[in-house]
Amino acid sequence: MALFALRLPAQTSLEFFTNQANALLLPAFGFGVANIPVYSSANPALAYSASLHYLLQSAANAYDATTPATDSPSVFRPLFDWSSNTLFIVGYTNVTTDFYAQTGQGFKALTDPTIASNDNVWGIPWVVGAKNNPPAFNEYCYSTAVIAERQLLFVRSMDGNGQPETNMPPMHTNQFFMMTISNLFGVEAWNFVRYFVRSNFPDGVTIVASNQVSITITNNSNWGTNFVFSAATNWNVNSWPGWTGGSSDGSFLVPIFTNVIPLPPSYWSESTGQFVPLPSNGFLSSDLTQHGWPEYDWTLNITNNVIYGLIDSSSGLVLDFVNLAGFGSSLPIAQLTNQQGFLETNNGLAWATNGATDAPNSPMSSGVLYQIEVGEITNPFFANDLIGVQPGTQDAIFGDPYVPINEIVQNCTWQTVNPLVHYTVEDLTEPDNEEIVFVPTDSPLSLGSQISNTVCSLGRRNLDYNPGTVENLSFGLTAGTFQLNFSGVNDLPYTIWASTNMLDWSQIGIASQPDPGSFQFNDLAATNYPARFYQLRLPQ
C-alpha cells in the first residue's frame, strides 16, 4: 500500500492524519483510530505494538510531507476510554504549545482504571512526524553492580565467670549473607545530522527527560522489597553541534546520568527476615544463635518508565517525544553467584548448597564446609579455635578468615538504530549485555568504584546505528502501476520523490512497510507522464 502526500486544502492536519491512519489500520488490523485496543485485563496478548505505531507514524509523515521542510513536525496525542474492561484509543488530538500543561498532569499505568480521555498513559506514545532532522532520543541504559559475600561467625560458650571457653569448640556457627547493590542510569540524545549538512541545530531547544525506576529484590522466603526512584531534568540547549562522523563528539548530550543505591551494605537477618544495614557494633544478637543453613534464591528485577521530549524554546512546539514503559531486566543473583563460585574455586564448593535447609540441625552446605576448610588452611589460629586448642584467639566471637566475595555487573542498553524513527520499546535494540566480574576475596564489601558502564555507548555512536542504507532495490511497471521494492532500516520513513526532467523534484509519497525492513511503493500515476524519474530519500 502506498501513501500519497496529496492533501486537500480543506483538510486540517488532524483530519488528514485520521483519514490516512484509518486507510492504513483497517486493512491491517480491522479497526481505525477511533477504537484501537491497547489493554485488556481478560486478554494479556492485546497491546500497543511497534507495527501499529509504524502505520500511525506513516500517516503523520504523509501529512508532514505536504508542509514546508522548515516547519516543526506534526504531533498527535491519543485520547482514551474504557469499555468492557478494555482500554481503547478513541481518537487523537493535536499537540501544539501545550506540552508542559499536558505532561504536567503526569502519566498513569496502563492498567489504571481511572484513565480518562485526556490522560497520559505510560508506554502509549504520541505520534510525531519525521521532519527536518531535529536532534532526537538515542539511548537509555543502566549498569547494575551487585556485590555479595558470605561471612561465618563462631560463638563460644561462656564459663561460670562469664569468660569465653577457649578450650572448647564454638557453640554456634552462624552464616551471614551480605549484599550491596548500586545502579547507574543514563539517557542520551543525539544531533545526528552531519556537520557538513548543518554545523549545529539552528534553534534553541529544551530537553525534558525523566526516568521512573522500580527495583525489586526478592528471595524464596516470601520476602521482597521495592525501591522506587525518579530523576528528571529540563535542559536548555542554545547551541547543539552536528555529528562530525567520529565515534564521540559534542553532538551527543546526556541529560540524565545518575547513580542510586537501592541496597546499601547490608546483611540478611535470619531472625528478623529482612536486610539490616551493616552495624558498626556487630550483628544483631538474635542472629548469633543460628541452627539451620538456609539458602536463598535472590533475584533483582528492574522496571523502567522513560520520558524524553525535545521542545523548541522559542515556539514551545514539540520536536521529538518518546514514551517508553514497562521494560527492564531480571538478574538471578543466586544462580550467577553459584556460577562464579564454580569458576573461582574450580570445583564449585565455595557457594554450593547441596541440600542444606533452614531446618534445625540441618547439615552444613558443602559451600560452608569448603569455606571453613580454606580458612583452616590459610590461618592456623582459626584452625585451633575450631577445635579449642592453643594458640588461638581469646575472643567470644571469631570469624572465618576466608570470605567468598562475588561481584555481578549487568549492563543493559536500549538503542535506536536510526533516530528518525520515533520508537516503541520493541524497536530498540538490546544487545547481549551481561557480564560477570570477579572481586578479589580480600576486598571489603564496597560501593561506587565497582560500577561498570562499558556496554552502554553513552557519548558515542550506537553499536547498531544505520544511516538508512537501502539494499535489494527492484522496480517494474505492471498494469500501468510503477512498483518500487527495497530493503532498509525497520520503520524508517523513506520518502519517494519524482521528476520528469531530473532537475525539478517533488515528494509524491512515503514507502509502506509490508514486513519489517521490507519496503514498497506503488505509483498509480506513472503512466500519466512521458517519462518519470524516482529518488529515495529520508526526511530533510
ROMAR-332843 format. One record per atom (N, C-alpha, C): residue in three letters; x, y, z. Coordinates in pm, whole numbers, plus 50000, padded with zeros to 5 digits. Atoms other than C-alpha are relative to their C-alpha. Layout:
# ROMAR-332843
AlaXYZ...
# end
This chain:
# ROMAR-332843
Met500844988150000Met500005000050000Met500885012450000Ala499204987850011Ala501395033949901Ala499315011550072Leu500514987749939Leu500975066750083Leu500325011549907Phe499774988750090Phe500505097149863Phe499845012950078Ala500014987349926Ala501335131050006Ala499225010449922Leu500874990750070Leu498385148349839Leu498935004350099Arg500894995249895Arg496355169950075Arg499045010349944Leu500984990050041Leu493125188050004Leu500125012250091Pro499824987949918Pro493315224350122Pro499065000650119Ala500974999049892Ala490215219950338Ala500354991050118Gln499695009249892Gln491775192350544Gln500975006250101Thr499064996349895Thr493325201050877Thr501004988650018Ser499025010549975Ser496365181950996Ser499374988050069Leu500645011149928Leu494185161251231Leu499094992149908Glu500865007150096Glu491675153150955Glu500824991549906Phe499135007550091Phe494445142950718Phe500584987750071Phe499405011049924Phe496145121750983Phe498964989050026Thr501055009849969Thr492865104851083Thr499624991949877Asn500385007050122Asn491915096550724Asn501104990449954Gln498895008550042Gln495355083150637Gln500174988150096Ala499845010749902Ala495585063150961Ala498914989549985Asn501085009650020Asn492185047450904Asn500244991449876Ala499735007550124Ala493165037850549Ala501074989450019Leu498935009549974Leu496235020150686Leu499604989550104Leu500315009149889Leu494835004751005Leu498924989849965Leu501135008950025Leu491584989950876Leu500394987349925Pro499625012550067Pro493114965550623Pro500954991450084Ala498985007549927Ala495924955850861Ala499474994250131Phe500435004349868Phe494104953351195Phe498494998550015Gly501455001049990Gly490374956351128Gly499365010550087Phe500574988949923Phe489924987951333Phe500685012949956Gly499464987050034Gly490505025151288Gly500455007550124Val499434992149890Val491825053351505Val499005002450112Ala501004997449897Ala488535056051697Ala499814988250095Asn500155011649910Asn488805021251855Asn501234991049993Ile498765007749995Ile492405009951895Ile500144993950139Pro499875006249867Pro492544984452181Pro501474999350042Val498614999949954Val495704988152391Val500214992050128Tyr499855008349879Tyr494984968352710Tyr498674993550032Ser501195007149954Ser492544942152832Ser500404990950116Ser499715008749886Ser492514925253171Ser499694985549968Ala500375013650037Ala490984894753001Ala500874994349888Asn499195004550114Asn493464893052712Asn501395006250009Pro498664994349982Pro497134898452808Pro500755002249869Ala499304998650127Ala498194894952443Ala499665013149930Leu500414987650065Leu496384926952350Leu500895011350048Ala499054989449962Ala498864955852341Ala500235009349882Tyr499554990550101Tyr500054986452155Tyr501334994949945Ser498835006550059Ser502654972951910Ser500785009549911Ala499164992150090Ala505524986251701Ala499395000649860Ser500595000150134Ser503724975751381Ser498805009349992Leu501124990549995Leu500634995451485Leu500545014349998His499454986549991His502745025751572His500595004449866Tyr499414996250128Tyr504515024551238Tyr498955005349903Leu501054995250090Leu501225028651049Leu499535013950042Leu500374986749953Leu500255058151267Leu501115010049967Gln498854991650034Gln503745072251218Gln499985003649852Ser500044997750145Ser503375068350841Ser498945010349963Ala501064990250027Ala500115087950848Ala500465014150036Ala499464987049962Ala501825116451034Ala501065004649901Asn498984996550098Asn504775115350795Asn499405004549868Ala500644996450126Ala502435117050498Ala499495014450005Tyr500444986249990Tyr500925149150628Tyr501195009649998Asp498864991049993Asp504285164650709Asp500725001449866Ala499404999050133Ala505435157250355Ala499365011049916Thr500694989650077Thr502915183250234Thr500265014050054Thr499734987049939Thr504235211350456Thr501455003849976Pro498614995750024Pro507425232250420Pro500994992650089Ala498985007649928Ala510615214650527Ala500435006950128Thr499564992649881Thr511315242050781Thr498964999750113Asp501035000749896Asp508055235550970Asp500394989850107Ser499845010149895Ser508055217151301Ser499144987949968Pro500805012050029Pro506735181451294Pro498615001150061Ser501335001149942Ser503075174751349Ser500044989750113Val500025008849884Val502325158151682Val498534997250036Phe501365004249970Phe499175138351763Phe499994991850129Arg500085006449869Arg498225127752116Arg498754991450009Pro501165008949993Pro495955097752182Pro499025004050110Leu501084998249903Leu492635100652365Leu499494986250039Phe500275013449949Phe491405071752580Phe498574998650053Asp501285003249936Asp488275054352702Asp500004985150035Trp500175014049959Trp487455022152890Trp498664994849948Ser501245006750039Ser484874997652758Ser500174985150021Ser499975014549973Ser484204962352888Ser501394995450044Asn498695003449943Asn487454961253087Asn501145000849898Thr498984998050103Thr489394971352776Thr500255014849982Leu499644986150023Leu491295003852731Leu500215002249850Phe499924996950142Phe490925019252384Phe500585014049980Ile499784986750056Ile492465048152199Ile498785003049915Val501254996850069Val489325065552073Val500165011949907Gly499744988950091Gly490955092451863Gly501285007150041Tyr498794992349975Tyr493755117951857Tyr499675014849998Thr500104985650003Thr494185154951914Thr501385005949972Asn498734993550030Asn496865179651809Asn500715004350127Val499164993949897Val499745188752039Val500675012049935Thr499384987850056Thr500845224551976Thr500985005550103Thr499124994149899Thr502295246152253Thr499584995750141Asp500535004349870Asp500575226952535Asp500794988450060Phe499215011349952Phe503405202252601Phe500104999850152Tyr499774999549856Tyr504155213652956Tyr498704998550078Ala501285001549932Ala500505216653053Ala499534985649998Gln500485013750013Gln499755181852925Gln500864990350082Thr499145009449927Thr502795163553065Thr500035003050149Gly500054996749859Gly502425182353393Gly498954992350077Gln501015008249934Gln499415160353465Gln500574986750049Gly499435012949966Gly501755130753498Gly499514989149907Phe500335011550085Phe501345096053349Phe499434988950087Lys500655011049928Lys499145067053454Lys500434986549943Ala499695013650044Ala499875029953440Ala498924995049906Leu500925005150102Leu498255011253153Leu498804993050063Thr501075007649935Thr496154991153400Thr499125008650090Asp500724991249908Asp494835021353591Asp498555001949953Pro501404998750044Pro491005020253581Pro499495014349999Thr500444986049999Thr490835057953635Thr500455007749876Ile499564993050121Ile492395066153296Ile498805006449931Ala501054992550069Ala490255092953133Ala500525004849865Ser499714996550140Ser490175107352784Ser501295007749983Asn498904990650020Asn492795134352832Asn501264996350076Asp498855004149921Asp495255114553045Asp501174995749911Asn498825005950064Asn498795104152954Asn500194986050058Val499885013949957Val499445066752969Val501414995149970Trp498655005250021Trp502845050653019Trp500024989749887Gly499805009750107Gly504015032352709Gly499155002149878Ile500824996950118Ile501405046952472Ile500515013249944Pro499304987950046Pro503375071852261Pro499095009849928Trp500554990450093Trp502345103652096Trp500594996949862Val499545002350136Val502705102451718Val500655012849949Val499224988350041Val505435126251597Val500484997849857Gly499545001250138Gly506035132051228Gly501515001649988Ala498564998750026Ala509575128151092Ala500215012549915Lys499944987150067Lys510535163350995Lys501325007150027Asn498924990249988Asn513625184450934Asn501174995550086Asn498845005649929Asn516035161251119Asn500415007550126Pro499554994049873Pro515975177251464Pro500754989650082Pro499395009949911Pro518115161151734Pro498934991150061Ala501005009849960Ala516445130551879Ala500514991250114Phe499675010449901Phe516335104852157Phe500874989449933Asn499095009550060Asn519135079852105Asn500234987450083Glu499675011949920Glu519645056552402Glu499575001750145Tyr500195001049855Tyr518635046052751Tyr500794987850048Cys499225011349952Cys520945024152955Cys500195000750150Tyr499625000049859Tyr521885013453303Tyr500984988750027Ser499085010149950Ser524564993953486Ser499614996650143Thr500335004749866Thr523814973153793Thr501184992350055Ala498915007249934Ala526544962054031Ala499474993950129Val500405007349879Val525754935654291Val501264993750059Ile498885006249930Ile528424926254545Ile499424991550113Ala500525009249899Ala527644895754759Ala501164992850066Glu498995007849930Glu529684878655025Glu499334992250112Arg500515008049890Arg529214852455293Arg501064999250109Gln499115001049886Gln530804855055635Gln499504989250096Leu500325009749896Leu530924828155903Leu500535005350133Leu499614995949866Leu530974838056269Leu499724988750098Phe500095011049904Phe531544813556554Phe499925005950140Val500254994849866Val530254819656907Val500384989350103Arg499585009149894Arg531914803757210Arg499005000150116Ser500765000349876Ser530144792757526Ser500795007550109Met499394992549892Met530874811357850Met500124991250126Asp499855007449875Asp532224797358177Asp499255007050112Gly500734994349888Gly530884804858523Gly500375014250033Asn499564986249974Asn532864837458536Asn499675009449884Gly500374991650113Gly531404850058209Gly501125001849899Gln498894999250095Gln534604843358015Gln499844989449892Pro500145009950108Pro534704825957674Pro500854987750027Glu499305012749981Glu535674789457691Glu500834997149876Thr499125001150117Thr538644789557454Thr500564986049982Asn499495013650012Asn539504753357521Asn498944990249951Met501075008450053Met536274740757363Met499625004949860Pro500504995550130Pro534844741457007Pro498875010250020Pro501074989949987Pro532404770156942Pro498634993550016Met501365004949975Met528774766157046Met499085002249880His500854996750114His527194782756740His500865003649880Thr499414995850128Thr528214785956377Thr498935007549922Asn501004991450064Asn526394814556201Asn500505004649863Gln499644994850132Gln526364823555833Gln499255013049975Phe500584987050029Phe525734858955716Phe500205003149852Phe499974995750140Phe524844867355355Phe499945015149998Met499944985550006Met525854903155289Met499985004549855Met500204995750138Met524974923154982Met499915015149992Thr500224985950030Thr525084957854834Thr499725001249850Ile500414998450140Ile523504969754508Ile500065014849964Ser499904986350049Ser524275001154310Ser499635000349853Asn500454998750139Asn522785013353983Asn500405013649943Leu499664987950074Leu523865038853723Leu499075000749879Phe500994998650106Phe521225052153479Phe500355011949911Gly499704989250092Gly521625073453166Gly499025000949885Val500824997150119Val519515089452889Val500835008749908Glu499174992850097Glu521125102152570Glu499175005149882Ala500574994450121Ala520065124852283Ala501145003049902Trp498954999050102Trp521915129751954Trp499565009549889Asn500194992150122Asn522145156851688Asn500744992749890Phe499365009650090Phe522815130951420Phe500255005649860Val499754994250132Val522895154751121Val501475003849990Arg498564997850013Arg526465156250994Arg500345014949988Tyr499584985949991Tyr528415188551037Tyr500035006749864Phe499924993450130Phe528755194150662Phe498615002949942Val501374996550037Val524945194950631Val499535012050081Arg500384989049911Arg524365217450930Arg500914999250122Ser498985000849895Ser527075225851180Ser499384999250138Asn500675001449872Asn524645229951467Asn498525002449979Phe501444998250013Phe520905228751523Phe499695014850019Pro500094985350002Pro519765264351445Pro499165006050111Asp500894994349900Asp517155268351719Asp500394995850140Gly499845004049861Gly517405268652096Gly498924989950037Val500945010549964Val515755237852244Val500104997250150Thr500035004849862Thr514805223852582Thr499814985049999Ile500135014449985Ile515395187352661Ile499284997350131Val500765004249882Val512825173152901Val500134984850009Ala499785014449986Ala513775138753030Ala499744995650142Ser500215005749868Ser512765116753319Ser500004984849990Asn500165014449990Asn513025080753426Asn499504996450139Gln500535005349875Gln511005063253693Gln500364985250003Val499445013449994Val512625031053805Val499504992950125Ser500385008649889Ser511305003054022Ser501034988750008Ile498995010349979Ile513974979954168Ile499514990950112Thr500475009449900Thr512764948854349Thr501044989350026Ile499115010849959Ile514834923754541Ile499144989650071Thr500835010549941Thr513154890554624Thr500854987850032Asn499405013049977Asn514074856954765Asn498914989550010Asn500975010849996Asn512374823454809Asn499424998050140Ser500555000849864Ser511324830655169Ser498855009950017Asn501154990949996Asn508304852055080Asn500395013950049Trp499554986649965Trp510324883555123Trp500325007749873Gly499634991650113Gly510724912354886Gly499965014550040Thr500034985649975Thr511334949354875Thr499945007149866Asn500154992450124Asn510554975854616Asn500565014050023Phe499374986949992Phe512815006054574Phe499615007949876Val500464991950113Val511325033354354Val500695013550006Phe499414986650005Phe513155064554243Phe499725006149864Ser500174993250128Ser512815090353970Ser501045011049988Ala499064989150030Ala515165115053805Ala499445007649880Ala500544991950109Ala514205143753578Ala500865012349980Thr499244987950029Thr515745173653406Thr499315008049891Asn500344990850109Asn514855203853193Asn501295007249963Trp498684995450039Trp517985212852999Trp499865009149878Asn500054990550111Asn518155244152782Asn501314999249921Val498845001350089Val520495240052484Val499885010549891Asn500044989350100Asn521285270252270Asn500894997449880Ser499135003550112Ser523995255352051Ser500314985150009Trp499865014649998Trp523965218451964Trp500764995749876Pro499195003450118Pro526815207451734Pro499454987849926Gly500355011750080Gly526115183551449Gly501074989350012Trp499105011449991Trp527725149551428Trp501175001749903Thr498814998650085Thr531285150551294Thr500344987249925Gly499685012850061Gly531235114251189Gly500924991550085Gly499135007549910Gly533535104051472Gly499214991650098Ser500665008949905Ser532825079551750Ser499485007750121Ser500454992549883Ser532395106652014Ser500275014849976Asp499814985550015Asp531825144251996Asp498865007250071Gly501014992249930Gly529605172552120Gly498594998249949Ser501355002250051Ser526635160451915Ser499184991150093Phe500695008749905Phe525805135952197Phe499855007450134Leu500284993849870Leu524135150652506Leu499334989750091Val500515009649902Val523315131052822Val499265007850109Pro500744991949901Pro520535149053014Pro499824993250135Ile500105007149873Ile520275121753279Ile501154990150011Phe498935009549970Phe523235103453428Phe500134999850151Thr500144999649854Thr522625093753789Thr500264986450061Asn499705012249926Asn523685068154046Asn499074999050120Val500835002349883Val521355052954306Val500464987250068Ile499615011749922Ile521945027554581Ile498734994250063Pro501235005749943Pro518795006554634Pro500264991550123Leu499685007949881Leu520584984454887Leu501405003650047Pro498674997049945Pro523434999055095Pro500574987350062Pro499415012249941Pro525874974255251Pro499164994950117Ser500945005649903Ser523554951455449Ser500224985050012Tyr499985014549990Tyr523234916255575Tyr498584995050020Trp501325005849985Trp520264892855568Trp499874994650141Ser500235004049862Ser518964888955920Ser499014988550002Glu500875011749994Glu517584854155968Glu498945001650108Ser500954998749889Ser515904863956294Ser498875009849968Thr501044990050031Thr514014894056153Thr499414998349860Gly500525002350134Gly513544881955794Gly500105012049910Gln499814988450086Gln514904913055628Gln501485003749994Phe498654994850005Phe518074930855522Phe500185010650110Val499684990649894Val519714950155805Val501325007049962Pro498744993150031Pro522354977355741Pro501144994550085Leu498865005349927Leu525794965155838Leu500275008650123Pro499834992049878Pro526194975656200Pro501465002950028Ser498634996649961Ser529244993056336Ser500424992650126Asn499705006749873Asn528984973856663Asn499664985149997Gly500265014350008Gly528384938656532Gly498594996949952Phe501295004650048Phe525424918056416Phe499004999550115Leu501035001149897Leu522114915756598Leu500244987450082Ser499765011649913Ser522424892756898Ser499074988549966Ser500955010550036Ser519344873956777Ser500454992049879Asp499495007250117Asp521314863656467Asp501264992150031Leu498765006849964Leu524204848356661Leu499774986150059Thr500325013549951Thr522414816256759Thr499254992249893Gln500675006850111Gln521504801856419Gln500134984950015His500025014649991His520594764956393His499904993349864Gly500145005950132Gly519944759656019Gly500955006249901Trp499114995350105Trp521654766355689Trp499195003749875Pro500874996650113Pro519104783455464Pro500795005449880Glu499444994750124Glu519964790855103Glu498905007949930Tyr501014990950054Tyr518204819354922Tyr500175001749850Asp500024997950144Asp517214824854563Asp499815014949973Trp500094985550019Trp518004861954536Trp499795003349853Thr500274995350136Thr516574878854226Thr499805015150003Leu500104985550011Leu516894915354124Leu499265003349872Asn500804996150116Asn514234929653891Asn499985015249989Ile500014985650025Ile514394964253734Ile498975002949891Thr501014995850097Thr511454980753555Thr500115015149981Asn499754985950034Asn511775014353377Asn498805006349929Asn500904991350076Asn509435041853262Asn500805012449963Val499114989350048Val511255067553047Val499225009649911Ile500574989450083Ile510095100552902Ile501145008549945Tyr499044990750061Tyr512105121652658Tyr499205009349909Gly500634990350088Gly510885153652495Gly501005010549957Leu499174989150052Leu512555179952279Leu499075011149955Ile500934989050022Ile510845213752274Ile500755011849941Asp499454987850055Asp511595243852056Asp499805011250103Ser500074990549888Ser512415270352316Ser499215012549965Ser500674987550036Ser511015299852120Ser498514998049972Ser501395002250038Ser507765284951987Ser499244991250098Gly500665009549910Gly507065258252252Gly499494987749930Leu500485011750076Leu506395232651977Leu500884987850027Val499325012649975Val507355196152019Val500774995849876Leu499175005150109Leu510235183751803Leu500224985050009Asp499825014449982Asp510565148851950Asp499374996250133Phe500585004749875Phe508765128552214Phe500014984850003Val499905014549984Val509385093252342Val499414996250135Asn500665005049879Asn507325074152599Asn500204984950004Leu499665014249991Leu508815040252694Leu499664995150140Ala500455004449868Ala507395019352975Ala500034984850013Gly500145014249968Gly507414985653145Gly501094991149948Phe498915008250051Phe510794973653022Phe501134999850102Gly498915000849905Gly513864962653211Gly500714986749994Ser499195012149996Ser515734931953327Ser499764992550130Ser500045008349880Ser515844903553576Ser501364993650017Leu498665005049973Leu519084893153740Leu499934989150107Pro500035010849901Pro519214858753910Pro501304999650080Ile498754998249926Ile521824867754171Ile500554986850052Ala499535012549942Ala521974833954342Ala500564990749894Gln499545008850107Gln522294814854017Gln501365004549946Leu498754995050054Leu525054837353886Leu501124999150103Thr499005001449896Thr526834837054220Thr500544985850005Asn499565013950003Asn526914799254208Asn500914997449882Gln499145001650117Gln528354800953858Gln501375006150026Gln498714993949969Gln531024824953979Gln500784991550099Gly499325008549905Gly531784802254271Gly500654988249931Phe499425011250074Phe532334774054029Phe501285004149930Leu498804995450071Leu534794794653827Leu501115003550097Glu499014995149906Glu536514808654133Glu500744988450068Thr499415010849920Thr537124775554313Thr500294987549919Asn499785011150092Asn537314752354012Asn499074988250023Asn500895011349976Asn535014727154180Asn498655004150057Gly501334995349963Gly532074748854277Gly499684999550148Leu500325002249859Leu532414743454652Leu499725012750077Ala500124987949920Ala532524779654767Ala498545004150022Trp501384995549988Trp528824786354700Trp499004988549985Ala500915011250020Ala527384751354660Ala499114998050121Thr500975001749891Thr524284743354868Thr499864985450042Asn500095014449972Asn523884705454842Asn498934996550103Gly501135004349920Gly520514703555008Gly499905005650140Ala500114994049868Ala521154724555318Ala498705007850011Thr501274993249979Thr517974739255468Thr500065008250128Asp500054992349877Asp516864762155747Asp499404992050115Ala500535008549893Ala515534732755949Ala501054998450110Pro499035002149892Pro517144727956293Pro500834987449976Asn499065011150015Asn520204705456285Asn500174995649855Ser499735003150140Ser520314706655906Ser501504998749980Pro498565000750027Pro523684695555772Pro500495012749932Met499414988550067Met526024723155661Met500054997749850Ser499825001150144Ser526154730555292Ser501474997249971Ser498625002750037Ser529274718855112Ser500775012949977Gly499344987250017Gly529974755455035Gly500545005350131Val499544995649868Val530194763755406Val501174991450047Leu498915008949961Leu532354733155472Leu501295003649925Tyr498834996050078Tyr534664744055192Tyr500585013150053Gln499554987249946Gln534804779355334Gln500794997950129Ile499295003049875Ile535824765355673Ile501354993649970Glu498755006950034Glu538434742855513Glu501065009749950Val499044990350052Val540054771455323Val500495009050112Gly499594991849888Gly540054792455640Gly501024993150088Glu499055007649918Glu541834764955831Glu501364999249933Ile498745001350073Ile544454761155558Ile500765013250002Thr499334987050012Thr545174798355536Thr500345006250135Asn499764993949870Asn545124805955910Asn499994989350108Pro499955010649898Pro546344780456169Pro499355004050132Phe500684995949878Phe544984801556457Phe498514997149992Phe501425003150019Phe541494797756311Phe499764985050015Ala500145014549987Ala542014760256284Ala500024995950146Asn499955003249858Asn542954759056652Asn498735004350073Asp501224995249936Asp539934779756751Asp498854990249981Leu501125008950029Leu537594754756585Leu500014987650088Ile499945012249919Ile538844725756797Ile500325002950147Gly499804996149861Gly539574745357114Gly501374997050054Val498635001649951Val543364743057139Val500755013049980Gln499184987950009Gln546034769757182Gln501214997249911Pro500454986149985Pro547404791357047Pro498855003149904Gly501124995350080Gly544214806856916Gly499615013850046Thr500474987049953Thr542164838056974Thr499314998450134Gln500645000249871Gln540664847157309Gln498605006149997Asp501264992850012Asp537524863657173Asp498814990650018Ala501245007649988Ala533974852457248Ala499424996749864Ile500495002250137Ile533164855456876Ile501195001549906Phe498924998950097Phe535604848656596Phe499464996149862Gly500485002050135Gly535264847156218Gly500934991549916Asp499225007450100Asp536414825955927Asp500795010349919Pro499234990250077Pro539304844455760Pro499744999649850Tyr500305000850143Tyr538174832055420Tyr498555004149978Val501344994850028Val535164851955290Val499795000149849Pro500294999650145Pro533854843354941Pro499275013049964Ile500604987450047Ile533044875754759Ile499834999249849Asn500264999650143Asn531444879154418Asn499365013349962Glu500674988250057Glu530514909054208Glu499394996149867Ile500705002050127Ile527964907053929Ile499685013849945Val500304987350066Val527774936153687Val499164997149877Gln500895001750114Gln524864937353445Gln499815013649932Asn500184987850078Asn524794963753171Asn498874997949900Cys501135000950092Cys521554969452979Cys499885013049922Thr500124988050082Thr521094993352689Thr498934998049894Trp501024999950105Trp518195001852460Trp500365011549906Gln499424990450094Gln519495019552149Gln499145001249874Thr500634998250129Thr518005034451836Thr500934994949890Val499235003350120Val519115020951501Val500195012549917Asn499934987150067Asn518365054851346Asn499045009450071Pro500874991349920Pro516985084551545Pro498785005549926Leu501174995250072Leu514505093251267Leu498754992050034Val501165007949959Val512255065251394Val499585004550138His500514996849868His510045075851683His499554987050063Tyr499985014149964Tyr510345044251881Tyr498994995850105Thr500545007549889Thr508455019552089Thr501144991450054Val498955008449944Val510424996152315Val500374988849904Glu499745010950096Glu510054968752050Glu501055003749897Asp499114995850108Asp512034989351801Asp501455001550044Leu498654997249951Leu515054994952023Leu500814987250009Thr499145011849995Thr517994971352006Thr500534998250141Glu499495003449868Glu519144953652321Glu501064989149983Pro498965010050021Pro522494936652268Pro500164990850121Asp499645008949890Asp523674907252477Asp500935007750092Asn499334989649924Asn524794928452764Asn500224996650147Glu499755003749862Glu525514908753077Glu501434995150016Glu498655004649973Glu528944904253221Glu500174997650149Ile499725003349862Ile530294889453543Ile501465003450029Val498674995449964Val533314904353718Val500364994250137Phe499535005349872Phe535354888353998Phe500565011350086Val499394991149902Val536304907254311Val500974991550083Pro499075007949917Pro539444895354498Pro499414997250138Thr500645004249876Thr538504876454813Thr500435008150121Asp499614991949887Asp540374900855035Asp499465014349991Ser500584986650013Ser538354930954914Ser498835001550097Pro501144997849912Pro535874946355159Pro498735002349917Leu501284996950063Leu532204949955078Leu499975015049973Ser499854985950034Ser532234982954887Ser499045004049890Leu500914994450098Leu530325005454650Leu500725009649908Gly499544988650081Gly530775030454371Gly501114996449904Ser498865002450089Ser534195021454236Ser499814987549916Gln500195012550073Gln532884987854118Gln499065001849880Ile500954998150109Ile530315003053878Ile500724999849866Ser499445000650135Ser531004994953514Ser498965005249902Asn500904994750101Asn529495013153217Asn500544997149860Thr499285002650125Thr531464996652939Thr499084996049887Val500885004450107Val528504982352748Val499165011649948Cys500754988450046Cys526465014452739Cys500885008549908Ser499234992050095Ser527525036152447Ser499655014850012Leu500294985949981Leu526615069752600Leu501195008349954Gly498954991150046Gly528545097752432Gly500704995449874Arg499425004550127Arg529325078052117Arg498914993249917Arg500985005750092Arg527545063751816Arg499584986050044Asn500525013049959Asn525325033751886Asn500634988749919Leu499345011450063Leu526694999551806Leu499294995749872Asp500775004850114Asp523874991451561Asp499485011449912Tyr500484988650080Tyr523445026051406Tyr500094997149852Asn500055001450146Asn522415025151041Asn499425012949944Pro500494987150052Pro522075058050846Pro498824998749906Gly501145001850088Gly519345042750632Gly500374993249870Thr499515006750119Thr521225021050383Thr498884992349930Val501005006950082Val518995008250100Val500664988649926Glu499485011850067Glu519534973249961Glu498884993049925Asn500955008650072Asn517864948349726Asn498945008249925Leu500924991350074Leu516324975849512Leu499534993349873Ser500575005250124Ser513974963949238Ser498785008349964Phe501144992150043Phe511294980749030Phe499484994349869Gly500625004750124Gly508904974348744Gly498675006949978Leu501284994150039Leu505754985748563Leu499044988749967Thr500985010650019Thr502734962948590Thr498605006049996Ala501374995250015Ala499234971148462Ala499905015050024Gly500034985549988Gly500065008148447Gly500445005550134Thr499554995749868Thr501425009148804Thr501484997650014Phe498575001549974Phe505055015748883Phe500164995450144Gln499785005449865Gln506194994849180Gln501484999950032Leu498624999449951Leu509375000349379Leu500094991550127Asn499795008449883Asn510664974349627Asn501455001350046Phe498634999449950Phe513704976549855Phe500024995950147Ser499795003049859Ser515134966950195Ser500685011950065Gly499394988849928Gly516064992850457Gly499894997850150Val500055000649854Val516095000750827Val498554999550045Asn501355002149952Asn512994988551004Asn499395013050054Asp500824988749955Asp510385016351048Asp500525013749960Leu499574986750045Leu512395044250882Leu499015005749898Pro500954993850094Pro510205069150690Pro500665003649867Tyr499404997350131Tyr511665065650340Tyr498975007349913Thr500894992250086Thr510155092150113Thr500364997649853Ile499835002150145Ile509675088849737Ile499825013449930Trp500044987650077Trp510455118249509Trp499984996749852Ala500125002550144Ala509665121149140Ala500315012849921Ser499674988850090Ser510735143148846Ser499774995449857Thr500145003250142Thr510035145048476Thr501225004349920Asn498834994950073Asn513335162148388Asn501314998350077Met498845002249915Met515745151848670Met500595012950054Leu499584987249943Leu516015188648768Leu499055004550110Asp501024995749904Asp512765196248946Asp499384987650064Trp500465011849928Trp511855171149216Trp498915003750101Ser501044998149900Ser508765167949435Ser499714986650067Gln500315012349927Gln507825142949703Gln498594995549966Ile501315005350039Ile504965120449598Ile499474989750099Gly500535009649904Gly504675096849891Gly501074994550092Ile499125006749904Ile506215075150161Ile499854985049980Ala500035014450021Ala507135038750121Ala499284993050115Ser500635008249897Ser504945013750305Ser500954988750039Gln499145010649948Gln506424985250506Gln499174987450022Pro500815012149983Pro504604952250441Pro500554990650106Asp499325008249900Asp507164933950656Asp501145008250060Pro498924992249939Pro509814946650899Pro501245000849912Gly498824997950083Gly512654961850698Gly499804998049852Ser500325002050142Ser510924954650366Ser499025010849957Phe500774988350039Phe509524984750180Phe499484999049857Gln500655000450131Gln507264990749884Gln499325013449973Phe500734987950039Phe505855020049689Phe499384997649862Asn500725001250126Asn503225019949412Asn499615013949950Asp500364987250062Asp502875049649178Asp498924997349895Leu501115002550091Leu499425047149018Leu499955010149885Ala500044989550103Ala500045079048817Ala501184999449905Ala498765000750079Ala503235067348647Ala499745001649851Thr500234999650144Thr501655063448302Thr499415013249953Asn500494986850039Asn500365099348307Asn501115008849946Tyr498864991950040Tyr503865111548218Tyr500794992649890Pro499165006450104Pro506045105147910Pro501204992950062Ala498885006049927Ala508915098248149Ala499945005150144Arg500004995849860Arg509195098748527Arg501184993350070Phe498815004949929Phe512305095248743Phe499705000350150Tyr500315001749858Tyr512355084849110Tyr501275000650085Gln498935000149900Gln514515090549417Gln499444994950133Leu500295003749861Leu514535075149763Leu500755009650093Arg499354990949907Arg515225099450046Arg499484997750141Leu500504998649864Leu514945103250419Leu499615014650021Pro500454986149982Pro513205134650552Pro501175009550023Gln498964989749987Gln515275166350531Gln499535010950095
# end
